[in-house]
Amino acid sequence: MRRALPLALALCLTLPGLALAGPHLRVRSLPPDLPPTVLALPQAAAILARQFDGQLLRVDLTLPDPLDFALGTNLVHEFRLLTPERHILRISMDAETGEILDVAGIHRPRRHR
């Protein structure tokens, strides 16, 4: 949990489109031998913030489901996001390209201001 606090502070300072849920932010420990092509969490969260508004609740780095793996995805950032309308989204992002793979939950596209 001590590692998650500096990460949470860094994300708060750099991502005005996303608010953090403080102690509920969970970052699963990552293996030390990650490929260098994996997006760092602040980069991945910045991509997310351009497309969604809300409060970041949780982030995991996971293996893809079989279909995404068959399409060439090796690792997935899984985000849980609380929208301003109080809906929870589960957003899967290719951890190497930043492409949004799936959005589960009720959401509306972010409007550019």
Secondary structure, 3 states (H helix, E strand, C coil): CCCHHHHHHHHHHHCCCEEECHHHCCECCCCCCCCCCCCCHHHHHHHHHHHCCEEEEEEEEECCCHHHHHCCCCCEEEEEEECCCCCEEEEEEECCCCCEEEEECCCCCCCCC
